[in-house]
């Protein structure tokens, strides 16, 4: 009987749900940033011990990569839905910035998990976050280039730099009202630069 109780206390709980674990890990990484989250934090939040954590996810960085995949599907700005060919370019980009301001202002998960991850001290985590960031930048640049090829690089840089500033400001506690004011101002600059 002691053997049975001991074996039940080891490993993953019977009801361990990998998808729920990814959700909890995403919340933790988003709220604290990759560097500030320890394996002990993760095992405590997921309700598993370290050997089970490594068996399930391989490493903290491997889990973070899976969380970034999940974030891209469920929490990131839906660029493919906003950047559509049937809308003016400046209007679409302004909506991206407004969406970013609203998403980043959430006090539970302030800022953008990808943008914040690009500053990680861990090279592999930083590389994973940078890959997502570069893909988003390229989506924005390609969208602009379809109708304004000569302006694509500079305006994509402007939009992405503004998003990085919104994320950093949200992390420092700037209010939704102020973030949206910045997004609107940037949207006005885009409208002047891109009369469709």
C-alpha positions in Angstrom: 0.0 0.0 0.0 2.9 2.4 0.7 4.3 1.6 -2.7 1.1 2.5 -4.4 0.9 5.9 -2.6 4.5 6.6 -3.3 4.1 5.9 -7.0 1.0 8.1 -7.2 3.0 11.0 -5.7 5.6 10.8 -8.4 5.3 11.8 -12.0 2.5 13.7 -13.6 -0.9 13.7 -11.9 -3.4 11.3 -13.6 -5.4 14.3 -14.8 -2.5 16.1 -16.3 -3.7 18.0 -19.3 -0.8 19.3 -21.6 -3.1 21.9 -23.2 -4.1 23.3 -19.8 -0.4 23.2 -18.8 0.5 25.3 -21.9 -2.2 27.8 -21.0 -0.8 28.2 -17.4 2.8 28.4 -18.7 1.7 31.1 -21.3 0.1 33.2 -18.5 3.3 32.9 -16.4 5.7 33.7 -19.2 3.6 36.6 -20.4 3.1 38.1 -16.9 6.7 37.7 -15.7 8.9 37.3 -18.9 11.0 34.4 -19.8 14.0 35.3 -17.6 12.0 35.8 -14.5 10.2 32.4 -14.7 12.1 29.5 -13.1 11.5 25.8 -13.6 10.4 25.7 -9.9 7.7 28.4 -10.8 6.6 26.3 -13.7 6.4 23.0 -11.8 4.5 24.7 -9.0 2.0 26.3 -11.4 1.5 23.1 -13.4 1.3 20.9 -10.4 4.1 18.5 -11.5 7.5 17.7 -10.2 10.8 18.5 -12.1 11.3 15.0 -13.6 7.8 15.1 -15.0 8.3 18.6 -16.3 11.4 17.5 -18.2 9.7 14.4 -19.5 6.7 16.3 -20.7 8.4 19.4 -22.2 12.1 18.7 -22.5 13.3 22.0 -21.1 12.1 25.4 -20.1 13.2 26.7 -23.5 11.3 24.0 -25.3 8.2 24.7 -23.3 8.6 28.4 -24.1 8.8 27.6 -27.9 5.5 25.6 -27.6 4.0 28.5 -25.7 5.1 30.9 -28.4 3.4 28.7 -31.0 0.2 28.7 -28.9 0.4 32.5 -28.4 0.7 33.0 -32.2 -2.5 31.0 -32.6 -4.5 32.4 -29.7 -3.1 35.6 -28.2 -1.1 37.5 -30.8 -2.5 40.3 -33.0 -4.5 38.5 -35.8 -2.6 40.2 -38.6 -4.1 37.9 -41.3 -7.6 39.1 -40.3 -6.7 42.8 -40.1 -4.3 43.2 -43.0 -6.8 42.5 -45.9 -6.5 43.6 -49.5 -10.1 45.0 -49.5 -9.2 47.8 -47.0 -7.0 50.9 -47.3 -3.5 50.2 -46.1 -3.3 53.0 -43.6 -6.7 52.0 -42.1 -5.5 48.4 -41.6 -2.2 49.4 -40.1 -4.0 51.8 -37.7 -6.3 49.0 -36.6 -3.2 46.8 -35.9 -1.9 49.5 -33.7 -5.2 50.0 -31.9 -5.5 46.3 -31.4 -2.0 46.2 -30.0 -2.7 49.0 -27.6 -5.8 47.2 -26.2 -4.1 43.8 -26.0 -1.0 45.1 -24.4 -2.9 47.1 -21.8 -4.3 44.0 -20.1 -2.8 44.2 -16.6 -2.6 40.4 -16.2 -0.4 40.1 -19.2 0.8 43.5 -20.1 2.8 44.0 -23.2 3.5 41.6 -26.1 5.0 38.2 -25.0 6.9 38.0 -28.3 8.4 41.5 -28.2 9.3 41.1 -24.6 10.9 37.7 -25.4 13.2 39.3 -28.0 15.1 40.9 -25.1 15.6 37.6 -23.1 19.0 36.8 -21.7 18.7 33.2 -22.8 19.9 32.9 -26.4 17.6 30.1 -27.5 14.5 31.8 -26.0 15.5 35.1 -27.6 16.0 33.3 -30.9 12.6 31.7 -30.7 10.9 35.0 -29.9 12.8 36.8 -32.6 11.6 34.3 -35.2 8.0 35.2 -34.5 8.8 38.9 -34.4 10.5 38.8 -37.8 7.6 36.8 -39.2 5.2 39.5 -38.0 7.4 42.3 -39.4 7.5 40.5 -42.8 3.7 40.1 -42.8 3.3 43.9 -42.3 6.0 44.8 -44.8 4.5 42.5 -47.5 1.1 43.9 -46.9 2.3 47.4 -47.4 4.5 46.4 -50.4 1.6 45.1 -52.4 0.3 48.6 -52.9 3.2 50.9 -51.8 6.5 49.0 -52.6 8.7 52.1 -52.3 7.4 52.8 -48.7 7.2 49.2 -47.4 10.4 49.1 -45.4 10.2 52.4 -43.7 6.5 52.2 -42.9 6.8 48.6 -41.6 9.7 49.8 -39.4 7.5 52.6 -38.1 4.6 50.3 -37.3 6.8 47.7 -35.6 8.8 50.3 -33.7 5.5 51.8 -32.5 4.3 48.4 -31.4 7.5 47.8 -29.5 7.0 51.1 -27.8 3.4 50.3 -26.9 4.5 47.0 -25.4 7.2 48.5 -23.3 5.0 51.3 -22.1 2.2 48.8 -21.2 4.8 46.9 -19.2 5.6 50.0 -17.3 2.0 50.6 -16.4 0.8 53.1 -19.0 -2.9 53.3 -19.2 -5.1 52.0 -22.0 -6.2 55.6 -22.7 -2.6 56.7 -23.2 -1.6 53.7 -25.3 -4.6 54.2 -27.6 -3.8 57.9 -27.9 -0.3 57.0 -29.1 -1.8 54.4 -31.5 -4.2 57.0 -32.9 -1.4 59.5 -33.4 0.6 56.9 -35.3 -2.5 56.0 -37.3 -2.8 59.7 -38.3 0.8 59.7 -39.4 0.2 56.6 -41.5 -2.9 58.1 -43.1 -0.8 61.2 -44.2 1.9 58.9 -45.5 -0.4 56.6 -47.4 -3.3 58.3 -49.0 -5.2 55.4 -50.5 
